[in-house]
């Protein structure tokens, strides 16, 4: 049994509770692997969603915290279907990857895993925030992977899909012309 599951299930979605959970994890470093397991568990139970929220706070506070989990996290991304978890995880990856030094740490396989996962999220997701973060992540790689730019254009500009209006500023930053 994951020792954080019971703890997370006692908390509400209030920001104060999420910060308390972050403090709990930081004060009990032995729970960090359990936080990762819960945050990347696709079953999307209450404790998994909560863990994804805490993972977001945990990693954005110190982006180096993603490094030890990166290799294990990337194959798990395609299995995440819950929009709330996708929002938190894509936000964490956006903050991590927008720093050039973190992009340079990736090997070709990891770049492919990232672009494939987040392109799939763009295709399958309906909520604005995970879509926006996923598109922004993909835009970081479009110069390195020219086929990605074409795929993004096809999905975002040339499909018959209707996207939330809140995404239009993201489209403008990705397609500057």
C-alpha atoms as one frame of an Amber mdcrd trajectory, in Angstrom:
protein
   0.000   0.000   0.000   1.276   3.435  -0.888   1.718   5.422   2.360   0.573
   8.633   0.664  -2.765   7.235  -0.529  -4.447   7.412   2.858  -2.933  10.823
   3.562  -4.109  12.293   0.231  -7.599  10.881   0.681  -8.054  12.972   3.835
  -7.404  16.251   1.998  -9.592  18.521  -0.092  -8.691  20.194  -3.376  -8.066
  23.478  -1.556  -4.755  25.119  -2.385  -3.833  25.146   1.316  -4.257  21.359
   1.463  -2.161  20.858  -1.678   0.598  23.000  -0.189   0.366  21.050   3.066
   0.724  17.834   1.054   3.768  19.258  -0.723   5.292  20.163   2.655   4.522
  16.657   3.911   6.369  15.095   0.967   9.314  17.479   1.322   9.530  16.751
   5.061   9.350  12.995   4.391  11.684  12.444   1.409  11.197   8.683   1.592
   7.676   9.313   0.206   8.915  10.877  -3.065   8.964   7.569  -5.002   5.427
   6.905  -3.765   4.355  10.362  -4.946   5.745   9.545  -8.386   3.971   6.163
  -8.477   0.646   7.727  -7.568   1.011  10.718  -9.910   1.730   8.529 -12.930
  -0.815   5.812 -12.174  -3.381   5.863 -14.998  -6.162   4.428 -12.833  -7.003
   8.058 -11.979  -8.418   7.381  -8.550  -8.787  10.333  -6.201  -5.323   9.817
  -4.715  -3.758   9.675  -8.205  -5.308  12.981  -9.222  -4.229  14.520  -5.940
  -0.715  13.134  -6.359  -0.500  14.675  -9.835  -1.414  18.053  -8.326   1.279
  17.658  -5.666   3.778  16.364  -8.267   3.209  19.579 -10.217   3.991  21.733
  -7.160   6.903  19.490  -6.171   8.622  19.577  -9.557   7.962  23.207 -10.437
   9.523  24.216  -7.114  12.738  22.473  -8.207  12.842  21.278 -11.814  15.818
  19.009 -11.078  13.407  16.782  -9.188  12.132  15.433 -12.516  15.539  14.088
 -13.582  15.618  10.872 -11.514  12.119   9.959 -12.717  12.284  11.055 -16.357
  13.193   7.692 -17.881  10.405   5.945 -15.960   7.832   8.726 -16.478   7.953
   9.017 -20.265   6.531   5.567 -21.109   3.716   6.170 -18.591   2.481   9.436
 -20.164   0.452   7.791 -22.971  -1.541   5.857 -20.388  -2.757   8.971 -18.544
  -6.314   9.788 -19.663  -7.646  11.959 -16.831  -7.720  15.654 -17.834  -6.833
  16.912 -14.371  -3.798  14.644 -14.205  -2.849  15.633 -17.756  -3.016  19.298
 -16.805  -0.664  18.861 -13.870   1.772  16.575 -15.639   1.879  18.632 -18.835
   2.448  21.775 -16.769   5.375  20.105 -14.988   6.868  18.986 -18.277   6.315
  22.431 -19.838   8.280  24.137 -17.053  10.979  21.471 -17.249  11.328  21.446
 -21.034  11.156  25.172 -21.679  14.623  25.334 -20.123  17.007  24.570 -22.975
  19.441  22.721 -20.706  16.714  20.192 -19.884  15.895  19.648 -23.548  19.583
  18.989 -24.173  19.539  16.178 -21.595  17.109  14.191 -23.737  18.176  11.462
 -26.090  16.384  10.795 -29.387  14.174   8.099 -27.877  13.050  10.429 -25.087
  12.318  13.250 -27.568  10.197  10.838 -29.570   8.372   9.637 -26.445   7.629
  13.230 -25.430   6.458  14.384 -28.836   4.387  11.261 -29.452   2.710  11.441
 -26.040   1.894  15.122 -26.135   0.744  15.006 -29.756  -1.618  12.211 -28.726
  -2.865  14.405 -25.883  -3.489  17.244 -28.352  -5.508  14.864 -30.495  -7.515
  13.297 -27.649  -7.849  16.038 -25.018 -10.754  18.515 -24.782  -9.751  20.661
 -21.809  -7.945  23.938 -22.455  -5.077  23.751 -19.937  -3.660  20.308 -20.834
  -4.107  21.136 -24.511  -2.276  24.430 -24.128   0.663  22.943 -22.211   0.899
  20.026 -24.656   0.925  22.352 -27.665   3.564  24.553 -26.045   5.727  21.502
 -25.343   5.428  20.346 -28.934   6.306  23.800 -30.202   9.671  23.488 -28.431
  10.573  20.577 -30.715   9.114  21.703 -34.043  12.419  23.122 -35.316  14.282
  19.916 -34.472  11.536  17.703 -35.910  10.095  19.364 -39.046   7.493  16.615
 -39.444   6.118  17.654 -36.056   5.357  21.149 -37.320   3.334  19.633 -40.183
   1.498  17.331 -37.783   0.668  20.243 -35.479  -0.601  22.310 -38.407  -2.758
  19.417 -39.603  -4.291  18.805 -36.190  -4.652  22.414 -35.045  -5.253  24.385
 -38.217  -6.497  22.043 -40.926  -8.745  19.613 -39.083 -12.459  20.112 -38.635
 -12.044  19.959 -34.881 -13.324  22.853 -32.809 -10.911  23.899 -30.070 -11.718
  25.964 -26.975 -11.339  29.697 -27.614  -8.850  29.867 -24.751  -6.346  28.073
 -26.972  -6.162  30.790 -29.605  -3.334  32.682 -27.839  -1.364  29.422 -27.723
  -1.961  28.904 -31.447  -0.665  32.422 -32.058   2.578  31.738 -30.206   3.152
  28.446 -32.013   2.233  29.680 -35.487   3.744  33.129 -35.427   2.848  33.821
 -39.058
